[in-house]
Amino acid sequence: MNPSERDRQFEAVVRECHSGLRFFIRSLGVDEAWVDDLAQETLLLAYRKWDNLDDPANAMFWLRRIARNLVLNEVTKTSRRKRLLDEKITDYLLTLPDDDLMPGHAGDNELRLAALRGCIDQLSERIRKMLAARYQEEQSASEIGDHFSMEPSAVRKALFVARKKLAECLGTHGFTEFRLEK
């Protein structure tokens, strides 16, 4: 393969997979401050070894394996353990079989849930409490309104806006089929 074709292929894979790769790395328990560094290390390593990839259609799986190995290396480096949020959780997540790295497999459910949690964390505390009241405690808009001194219609509007923001956030992680029921 000539160098320009190789570069075009790699650029297309980076555009398609970068957000999902970052999210995958974060889902392994890596501290948010280090996700970009590990994603960049993953992509640099992938670029150097691009000729080892049999089929560009498998690029996301391949990038996840590279990232997983890099995170595994982090676990063994005591001087850099601060990159991980919780070493025990990361150890567990790293024990998942390679099949879980394939997009669409069972591991994607955990990734989707972790993405949702990350997106919820970006919302204000007040909105997070409203979402918890609605979806965890199954309170009505009237009950939530009583607690937050809001009209039920304002609660419904706030929850609608929150669901929309969550859907947009999940879309940036490559999860487009997100839906929270009213």
KABELSUL-V160627 format. One record per run of one state. SS is the DSSP state (A for helix, B for strand, O for the rest). FROM is the first residue (numbers start at 1). LEN is the number of residues. Records with the same first field share a line. If there is no record, write none. Layout:
SS = FROM-LEN ; FROM-LEN
This chain:
O = 1-2 ; 28-2 ; 31-1 ; 49-1 ; 53-3 ; 77-1 ; 85-2 ; 95-3 ; 102-5 ; 122-3 ; 136-5 ; 149-3 ; 173-10
A = 3-25 ; 32-17 ; 50-3 ; 56-21 ; 78-6 ; 87-8 ; 98-4 ; 107-15 ; 125-11 ; 141-8 ; 152-21
B = 30-1 ; 84-1
